């Protein structure tokens, strides 16, 4: 008999291409550039909005591998507001895995919306000190986890591993097919661990320029991306750069200008952005466009990687009312 899980697996295996939506605005026409949003934020299951966007891309082959290898449990790592933790819990429910989240830091009650939803989706939350959390890649720590939880399939923090890069390469290939005739071509994405961007750029050749916008402060992202490519033996002939100027002070930090921008973007295009990743990327992208960074006639594809699940927690924490879905 065909179960709901089989159905979900079918949908996952045959991931449908997400739309490319062109934006129309004065700040684009004034510079004679075209901006397309790759709507990966629409890539989700109706009942599992947390399993969305780049989480779908990064988890796809991991979930299939876990099934193939006969695992019943997936264990992963993340902070208290992690989109990846939320996505893994939702994926567990969709695809019939038990899930364990190793959470950085102490438990804070009441649980924030991200962890509450993860728990509702069946995830077992296990808190470790920040000091222990830093050991997450060490063999001894891993052995201890196995003693505690038995057998499981491990997905690293942020979901970034070789199979995640493969899923993100598919995203890049989709874009390439959708814009085949459009040159010069620029592709942009937000970066956290860098896994999404690393996979994305492997789908392009030297005729494409990709720009990554880190959500974190520091100048380590380029190194991280090179490391992903080397470690997983991927290569990309695309030219690419990392723009470190739009982190707004660091991860999950923001300034009123970012919030205003996100609200205006939503009013103009009815596309919700998240304040941690896509809001910062689109803000940076608009600045670059207005500064004349792109040549006349440029076609820019900006990937909307999702992340909308985090908006509720962000609103609650800062007393904001950012929209997290399209208007009714
Ligand atoms: C919405 C969103 N966009 C982009 C990223 C960055 O992805 P990566 O960690 O692969 O760089 C994340 C990471 O969690 C995310 O949640």
Boltz pocket constraint, residues with backbone or C-beta under 6 A from the ligand:
constraints:
  - pocket:
      binder: B
      contacts: [[A, 53], [A, 54], [A, 83], [A, 84], [A, 158], [A, 160], [A, 190], [A, 191], [A, 192], [A, 193], [A, 194], [A, 195], [A, 196], [A, 197], [A, 274], [A, 277], [A, 278], [A, 305], [A, 306], [A, 307], [A, 308]]
      max_distance: 6.0
